[in-house]
Amino acid sequence: MEKSDRFVRYSLSFLLFFLVGFGLAQKMPLSSETEECIGCHEVIQPGLVQSWRDGRHSKITPQAAFKKEKIKRRISSQPTNPALQKVVVGCYECHALNADQHPDTFEHNGYKIHTVVSSKDCATCHAEEAGQYGHNIMAHAYGNLVDNTVYQQLIKSVIRPASQTDHAGSDFLTMDESCLYCHGTKVTVKGMETRDTEFGEMKFPVLTGWPNQGVGRLNPDGSLGSCTSCHPRHDFSIETARQPYTCSECHKGPDVPAYKVYSVSKHGNIFKSQGKKFNLTAVPWKIGQDFTAPTCATCHASLLTDSEGNVIAERTHQFNDRLAWRLLGVPYAVPHPRTPELYKIRNSAGLPLTADLDGSPASKFLITKEEQKRRNDRMQKICLTCHSSGWVKRHFKRLDNTIQSTNALTLSATKIMSKIWEKGLADQGNMFDEEPERLWTSLWLFYNNSTRFASAMAGGGDYGVFANGRYQGTEQLFRLKSWLELHIQMAKKAQKK
């Protein structure tokens, strides 16, 4: 871009800054710094600015938000800096917060700005939510994948298996856009670079692992997690977070097919046909008044009340607070772990798994039956606002049965797989990179997990039977058994020769 063109663009944007800033100032208490941010970004990133305008951050100050009745609050803490309490939360309030703790902080038009707004920054106004999220498995999703030696074997077999002789591209970048898209990347600063922008050359930090909004992202300031996984920037909408489509970004399967199961369930059916009538922005969220069928957030996160305002479920960002079982069987479904740092768990063989290969759970790392009951009670209290006690009791009994039956199927397959390893027909050094190991893995990682989710989510029906569940799981067992028998016969023939 020629210098004269840049001058014209900059002049226009500066004029727009005053006009827009003046107009906004009549409606809301903006900081002068945010006004200046808007003046430029309104021109070069109008979608970003409009998204912020549409959000609640642009319409209320933290001070006013905290004065609301506790049950109606959307924040749990106030900024300690009085200046931040009296202005709406704008560009500067987030991107300059805790600047001295951010290695990605850089000089930008006379201000110290950082690119990555972290969960620690959000905790300024959402301390309780950030604290809960820190105890959530999702917050540790990066370490739970990258620091688990067994999962590393699985990753290698997917991204670049030993049998693949032709290689191209970067494994590092492949990881960023595949496994770590959801689990989160490690964002680090690798120096500075000069970029040609609408307003001339400017210097910006070079960030590895960026862009990313994965649930377990390791932020430059050392904090874990990305709030924008569920509350997309820059409007950070609670309505978006309550939509099942948001969860579908990472929970579509086939390992965790929650959204697919929801879509074919009765709950999903009602949401698709009547969801446009639901009030997805209300706080608290009144069952029967604001909505008549649950979304993911209803069961796993939201503050729920009855029509009289009596609390049915407290808001939580530790999403297993209402879950007794970890359905994601690797390879077995077990009671939920006590710690969110799953990579620290060890079974009796010393592997970072929640159970032995024979199905024996690593019990000292898992919640007790008493805690399972407490979590089931929390979930069932929600179910009982629409269903009878008999209905709910039978539903949970069926789920327990499904967990037992799918674990038994995994055990049968594992016994066959163990014989294959014992006979040297496959190398156990990597448990996922040979044909019989893939048959074994698909059985528990895809089909048994699908069966469990279909059972747990009240109406997965055909998805857990013929679409992606019991039929395919038993089929994998047949194939694995046939594979072993065939190779035993081949070995015998080779010996006779």
Protein Blocks (a to p, Z undefined) as FASTA:
>chain_A
ZZklmmmmmmmmmmmmmmmmmmmmmmpccdfklmmmmmmmmmmmmmlmmmmmmpmklmoc
fklmmmpcfklpcbfbdcfblklmmpccdfklmmmgoklmmmkbcceehiacdfbdcfkl
mmmmmmmlmmmmmmpmklmmmmmmmmpmklmmmmmmmmmgfklmbdgdjfklmmmmmmmm
mnopadddebjaddddfkopadddddehiacfbfklccfkopacjfklmmccfklpaklm
mpmklmmmmmnojmlmmlmmmmmmmklmmmmmmmmmpcfkbccddehjlpcbdcfklmmm
pccddfkopafbdcdfbfklmcfbdfbacfbccdddfbfblmlpccfkopacfbdfkopa
cfklpccfklmmmmmmmmmmmmmmmbcfklmmmmmmmmmmmmmmmmmmmmmmmmmmmmmm
mnopacfkbmklcfklmmmmmmmmmmmmmmmmmmmnoonkmmmmmmmmmmmmmmmmmmmm
mmmmmmmmmmmmmmmZZ
